[in-house]
Amino acid sequence: MEINSIMTSQLMELQQTVQMSIMQSALNLNASAAVELLNDMPQQIATHPFKGSVIDISI
């Protein structure tokens, strides 16, 4: 009976390890996909809404 409980606990630990490994792989895959999407976005330089076009000469 004790061998059965030891094997059961080891099996549960193995299942947790496999689940964590799968979750880590999925997280890494999603992170790399997000980085790729960000890198593929068109680069647009935002212009300042009024800098260079408004001159304040008030004293």
VOKE-366721 format. One record per atom (N, C-alpha, C, CB): chain; residue in one letter; atom name; x, y, z; residue number from 0. Coordinates in Angstrom, 3 decimals, always signed. Glycine has a CB too. Example, Ala and Ser with C-alpha at 12.3 -4.5 7.8 and 13.67 -1.06 7.14 Angstrom:
% VOKE-366721
(site "A","A","N",(+13.190,-5.690,+7.800),0)
(site "A","A","CA",(+12.300,-4.500,+7.800),0)
(site "A","A","C",(+13.200,-3.300,+7.800),0)
(site "A","A","CB",(+11.308,-4.473,+9.046),0)
(site "A","S","N",(+12.850,-2.250,+7.080),1)
(site "A","S","CA",(+13.670,-1.060,+7.140),1)
(site "A","S","C",(+12.900,+0.030,+7.870),1)
(site "A","S","CB",(+14.084,-0.598,+5.725),1)
//
This chain:
% VOKE-366721
(site "A","M","N",(+0.828,-1.204,+0.000),0)
(site "A","M","CA",(+0.000,+0.000,+0.000),0)
(site "A","M","C",(+0.865,+1.258,+0.000),0)
(site "A","M","CB",(-0.938,+0.004,+1.214),0)
(site "A","E","N",(+1.992,+1.195,+0.702),1)
(site "A","E","CA",(+2.852,+2.369,+0.758),1)
(site "A","E","C",(+3.490,+2.652,-0.594),1)
(site "A","E","CB",(+3.930,+2.185,+1.815),1)
(site "A","I","N",(+3.872,+1.613,-1.323),2)
(site "A","I","CA",(+4.456,+1.792,-2.661),2)
(site "A","I","C",(+3.429,+2.471,-3.565),2)
(site "A","I","CB",(+4.908,+0.417,-3.270),2)
(site "A","N","N",(+2.176,+2.081,-3.438),3)
(site "A","N","CA",(+1.127,+2.669,-4.263),3)
(site "A","N","C",(+0.982,+4.164,-3.984),3)
(site "A","N","CB",(-0.205,+1.955,-4.018),3)
(site "A","S","N",(+1.027,+4.567,-2.723),4)
(site "A","S","CA",(+0.896,+5.983,-2.392),4)
(site "A","S","C",(+2.130,+6.771,-2.848),4)
(site "A","S","CB",(+0.684,+6.159,-0.879),4)
(site "A","I","N",(+3.303,+6.171,-2.754),5)
(site "A","I","CA",(+4.524,+6.838,-3.225),5)
(site "A","I","C",(+4.457,+7.044,-4.733),5)
(site "A","I","CB",(+5.784,+6.014,-2.849),5)
(site "A","M","N",(+4.040,+6.014,-5.451),6)
(site "A","M","CA",(+3.944,+6.128,-6.906),6)
(site "A","M","C",(+2.879,+7.144,-7.307),6)
(site "A","M","CB",(+3.629,+4.762,-7.530),6)
(site "A","T","N",(+1.793,+7.195,-6.550),7)
(site "A","T","CA",(+0.740,+8.168,-6.834),7)
(site "A","T","C",(+1.252,+9.584,-6.655),7)
(site "A","T","CB",(-0.472,+7.931,-5.932),7)
(site "A","S","N",(+1.980,+9.824,-5.570),8)
(site "A","S","CA",(+2.502,+11.170,-5.338),8)
(site "A","S","C",(+3.555,+11.532,-6.388),8)
(site "A","S","CB",(+3.103,+11.277,-3.921),8)
(site "A","Q","N",(+4.372,+10.565,-6.799),9)
(site "A","Q","CA",(+5.362,+10.832,-7.837),9)
(site "A","Q","C",(+4.697,+11.127,-9.177),9)
(site "A","Q","CB",(+6.313,+9.648,-7.976),9)
(site "A","L","N",(+3.616,+10.423,-9.456),10)
(site "A","L","CA",(+2.887,+10.669,-10.695),10)
(site "A","L","C",(+2.271,+12.062,-10.695),10)
(site "A","L","CB",(+1.801,+9.611,-10.895),10)
(site "A","M","N",(+1.734,+12.491,-9.563),11)
(site "A","M","CA",(+1.172,+13.839,-9.474),11)
(site "A","M","C",(+2.258,+14.892,-9.667),11)
(site "A","M","CB",(+0.474,+14.042,-8.121),11)
(site "A","E","N",(+3.435,+14.669,-9.076),12)
(site "A","E","CA",(+4.545,+15.605,-9.249),12)
(site "A","E","C",(+4.996,+15.661,-10.705),12)
(site "A","E","CB",(+5.721,+15.211,-8.350),12)
(site "A","L","N",(+5.027,+14.494,-11.365),13)
(site "A","L","CA",(+5.407,+14.450,-12.771),13)
(site "A","L","C",(+4.380,+15.197,-13.631),13)
(site "A","L","CB",(+5.543,+12.989,-13.244),13)
(site "A","Q","N",(+3.107,+15.021,-13.327),14)
(site "A","Q","CA",(+2.068,+15.732,-14.074),14)
(site "A","Q","C",(+2.206,+17.242,-13.898),14)
(site "A","Q","CB",(+0.673,+15.273,-13.621),14)
(site "A","Q","N",(+2.492,+17.682,-12.681),15)
(site "A","Q","CA",(+2.680,+19.118,-12.444),15)
(site "A","Q","C",(+3.886,+19.643,-13.208),15)
(site "A","Q","CB",(+2.847,+19.400,-10.946),15)
(site "A","T","N",(+4.967,+18.860,-13.229),16)
(site "A","T","CA",(+6.169,+19.275,-13.943),16)
(site "A","T","C",(+5.903,+19.392,-15.437),16)
(site "A","T","CB",(+7.308,+18.291,-13.688),16)
(site "A","V","N",(+5.190,+18.416,-15.990),17)
(site "A","V","CA",(+4.874,+18.446,-17.418),17)
(site "A","V","C",(+3.962,+19.627,-17.725),17)
(site "A","V","CB",(+4.211,+17.122,-17.863),17)
(site "A","Q","N",(+2.977,+19.881,-16.881),18)
(site "A","Q","CA",(+2.072,+21.005,-17.094),18)
(site "A","Q","C",(+2.842,+22.329,-17.050),18)
(site "A","Q","CB",(+0.948,+21.000,-16.035),18)
(site "A","M","N",(+3.745,+22.467,-16.099),19)
(site "A","M","CA",(+4.532,+23.699,-16.001),19)
(site "A","M","C",(+5.429,+23.862,-17.227),19)
(site "A","M","CB",(+5.383,+23.698,-14.714),19)
(site "A","S","N",(+5.980,+22.765,-17.710),20)
(site "A","S","CA",(+6.828,+22.826,-18.899),20)
(site "A","S","C",(+6.015,+23.253,-20.114),20)
(site "A","S","CB",(+7.496,+21.466,-19.157),20)
(site "A","I","N",(+4.822,+22.702,-20.258),21)
(site "A","I","CA",(+3.957,+23.067,-21.377),21)
(site "A","I","C",(+3.539,+24.531,-21.269),21)
(site "A","I","CB",(+2.713,+22.155,-21.421),21)
(site "A","M","N",(+3.202,+24.974,-20.066),22)
(site "A","M","CA",(+2.804,+26.369,-19.872),22)
(site "A","M","C",(+3.965,+27.309,-20.179),22)
(site "A","M","CB",(+2.306,+26.592,-18.435),22)
(site "A","Q","N",(+5.173,+26.934,-19.769),23)
(site "A","Q","CA",(+6.356,+27.767,-20.042),23)
(site "A","Q","C",(+6.615,+27.852,-21.533),23)
(site "A","Q","CB",(+7.597,+27.209,-19.324),23)
(site "A","S","N",(+6.463,+26.734,-22.229),24)
(site "A","S","CA",(+6.664,+26.743,-23.681),24)
(site "A","S","C",(+5.631,+27.615,-24.369),24)
(site "A","S","CB",(+6.602,+25.322,-24.241),24)
(site "A","A","N",(+4.381,+27.523,-23.935),25)
(site "A","A","CA",(+3.318,+28.339,-24.523),25)
(site "A","A","C",(+3.572,+29.817,-24.252),25)
(site "A","A","CB",(+1.941,+27.922,-23.967),25)
(site "A","L","N",(+4.013,+30.137,-23.052),26)
(site "A","L","CA",(+4.307,+31.532,-22.709),26)
(site "A","L","C",(+5.436,+32.075,-23.568),26)
(site "A","L","CB",(+4.670,+31.657,-21.224),26)
(site "A","N","N",(+6.484,+31.279,-23.750),27)
(site "A","N","CA",(+7.606,+31.712,-24.587),27)
(site "A","N","C",(+7.163,+31.903,-26.029),27)
(site "A","N","CB",(+8.752,+30.697,-24.519),27)
(site "A","L","N",(+6.317,+31.012,-26.516),28)
(site "A","L","CA",(+5.828,+31.119,-27.889),28)
(site "A","L","C",(+4.988,+32.376,-28.055),28)
(site "A","L","CB",(+5.010,+29.876,-28.273),28)
(site "A","N","N",(+4.109,+32.644,-27.092),29)
(site "A","N","CA",(+3.272,+33.844,-27.170),29)
(site "A","N","C",(+4.107,+35.116,-27.063),29)
(site "A","N","CB",(+2.213,+33.823,-26.069),29)
(site "A","A","N",(+5.122,+35.094,-26.216),30)
(site "A","A","CA",(+5.977,+36.268,-26.064),30)
(site "A","A","C",(+6.749,+36.536,-27.346),30)
(site "A","A","CB",(+6.946,+36.083,-24.889),30)
(site "A","S","N",(+7.267,+35.496,-27.954),31)
(site "A","S","CA",(+8.019,+35.703,-29.199),31)
(site "A","S","C",(+7.091,+36.150,-30.321),31)
(site "A","S","CB",(+8.761,+34.414,-29.607),31)
(site "A","A","N",(+5.855,+35.662,-30.328),32)
(site "A","A","CA",(+4.892,+36.105,-31.350),32)
(site "A","A","C",(+4.542,+37.578,-31.139),32)
(site "A","A","CB",(+3.604,+35.235,-31.308),32)
(site "A","A","N",(+4.404,+38.000,-29.892),33)
(site "A","A","CA",(+4.101,+39.406,-29.608),33)
(site "A","A","C",(+5.259,+40.302,-30.029),33)
(site "A","A","CB",(+3.796,+39.602,-28.111),33)
(site "A","V","N",(+6.477,+39.883,-29.764),34)
(site "A","V","CA",(+7.648,+40.664,-30.173),34)
(site "A","V","C",(+7.711,+40.764,-31.690),34)
(site "A","V","CB",(+8.947,+40.034,-29.625),34)
(site "A","E","N",(+7.416,+39.657,-32.365),35)
(site "A","E","CA",(+7.430,+39.674,-33.830),35)
(site "A","E","C",(+6.367,+40.621,-34.380),35)
(site "A","E","CB",(+7.210,+38.260,-34.382),35)
(site "A","L","N",(+5.180,+40.600,-33.771),36)
(site "A","L","CA",(+4.128,+41.518,-34.219),36)
(site "A","L","C",(+4.539,+42.976,-34.008),36)
(site "A","L","CB",(+2.815,+41.230,-33.474),36)
(site "A","L","N",(+5.150,+43.268,-32.865),37)
(site "A","L","CA",(+5.595,+44.634,-32.601),37)
(site "A","L","C",(+6.682,+45.058,-33.577),37)
(site "A","L","CB",(+6.103,+44.759,-31.167),37)
(site "A","N","N",(+7.574,+44.153,-33.900),38)
(site "A","N","CA",(+8.640,+44.486,-34.846),38)
(site "A","N","C",(+8.102,+44.683,-36.256),38)
(site "A","N","CB",(+9.700,+43.398,-34.848),38)
(site "A","D","N",(+7.022,+43.989,-36.596),39)
(site "A","D","CA",(+6.447,+44.099,-37.939),39)
(site "A","D","C",(+5.544,+45.319,-38.103),39)
(site "A","D","CB",(+5.664,+42.850,-38.262),39)
(site "A","M","N",(+5.217,+45.999,-37.006),40)
(site "A","M","CA",(+4.359,+47.172,-37.105),40)
(site "A","M","C",(+5.078,+48.279,-37.862),40)
(site "A","M","CB",(+3.936,+47.661,-35.707),40)
(site "A","P","N",(+4.339,+49.036,-38.677),41)
(site "A","P","CA",(+4.996,+50.140,-39.384),41)
(site "A","P","C",(+5.473,+51.200,-38.392),41)
(site "A","P","CB",(+4.037,+50.770,-40.421),41)
(site "A","Q","N",(+6.681,+51.672,-38.614),42)
(site "A","Q","CA",(+7.261,+52.677,-37.723),42)
(site "A","Q","C",(+6.808,+54.059,-38.180),42)
(site "A","Q","CB",(+8.821,+52.581,-37.702),42)
(site "A","Q","N",(+6.071,+54.740,-37.345),43)
(site "A","Q","CA",(+5.614,+56.080,-37.659),43)
(site "A","Q","C",(+6.136,+57.034,-36.595),43)
(site "A","Q","CB",(+4.067,+56.138,-37.750),43)
(site "A","I","N",(+6.737,+58.098,-37.046),44)
(site "A","I","CA",(+7.248,+59.099,-36.117),44)
(site "A","I","C",(+6.160,+60.154,-35.936),44)
(site "A","I","CB",(+8.592,+59.742,-36.638),44)
(site "A","A","N",(+5.699,+60.290,-34.724),45)
(site "A","A","CA",(+4.643,+61.265,-34.439),45)
(site "A","A","C",(+5.236,+62.662,-34.415),45)
(site "A","A","CB",(+3.940,+60.950,-33.095),45)
(site "A","T","N",(+4.597,+63.556,-35.121),46)
(site "A","T","CA",(+5.051,+64.943,-35.111),46)
(site "A","T","C",(+4.401,+65.665,-33.948),46)
(site "A","T","CB",(+4.725,+65.652,-36.450),46)
(site "A","H","N",(+5.104,+66.638,-33.439),47)
(site "A","H","CA",(+4.579,+67.429,-32.329),47)
(site "A","H","C",(+3.414,+68.270,-32.852),47)
(site "A","H","CB",(+5.695,+68.336,-31.695),47)
(site "A","P","N",(+2.319,+68.382,-32.090),48)
(site "A","P","CA",(+1.130,+69.051,-32.617),48)
(site "A","P","C",(+1.330,+70.537,-32.944),48)
(site "A","P","CB",(+0.017,+68.916,-31.633),48)
(site "A","F","N",(+2.219,+71.233,-32.226),49)
(site "A","F","CA",(+2.386,+72.656,-32.525),49)
(site "A","F","C",(+3.841,+73.111,-32.528),49)
(site "A","F","CB",(+1.618,+73.471,-31.531),49)
(site "A","K","N",(+4.756,+72.286,-32.162),50)
(site "A","K","CA",(+6.155,+72.703,-32.097),50)
(site "A","K","C",(+6.660,+73.034,-33.508),50)
(site "A","K","CB",(+7.032,+71.591,-31.445),50)
(site "A","G","N",(+7.219,+74.213,-33.628),51)
(site "A","G","CA",(+7.743,+74.659,-34.907),51)
(site "A","G","C",(+6.745,+75.435,-35.752),51)
(site "A","G","CB",(+8.222,+73.490,-35.673),51)
(site "A","S","N",(+5.471,+75.430,-35.378),52)
(site "A","S","CA",(+4.488,+76.135,-36.185),52)
(site "A","S","C",(+3.878,+77.333,-35.458),52)
(site "A","S","CB",(+3.396,+75.185,-36.601),52)
(site "A","V","N",(+4.084,+77.434,-34.128),53)
(site "A","V","CA",(+3.520,+78.528,-33.342),53)
(site "A","V","C",(+4.667,+79.292,-32.688),53)
(site "A","V","CB",(+2.513,+77.996,-32.266),53)
(site "A","I","N",(+4.661,+80.593,-32.851),54)
(site "A","I","CA",(+5.690,+81.426,-32.253),54)
(site "A","I","C",(+5.018,+82.355,-31.252),54)
(site "A","I","CB",(+6.475,+82.231,-33.337),54)
(site "A","D","N",(+5.443,+82.307,-30.002),55)
(site "A","D","CA",(+4.888,+83.163,-28.951),55)
(site "A","D","C",(+5.847,+84.327,-28.726),55)
(site "A","D","CB",(+4.656,+82.361,-27.620),55)
(site "A","I","N",(+5.413,+85.535,-29.098),56)
(site "A","I","CA",(+6.278,+86.702,-28.953),56)
(site "A","I","C",(+5.757,+87.658,-27.866),56)
(site "A","I","CB",(+6.393,+87.440,-30.295),56)
(site "A","S","N",(+4.876,+87.171,-27.021),57)
(site "A","S","CA",(+4.318,+88.032,-25.973),57)
(site "A","S","C",(+5.386,+88.250,-24.898),57)
(site "A","S","CB",(+3.017,+87.403,-25.352),57)
(site "A","I","N",(+5.323,+89.425,-24.301),58)
(site "A","I","CA",(+6.287,+89.775,-23.249),58)
(site "A","I","C",(+5.614,+89.800,-21.899),58)
(site "A","I","CB",(+6.938,+91.131,-23.533),58)
//
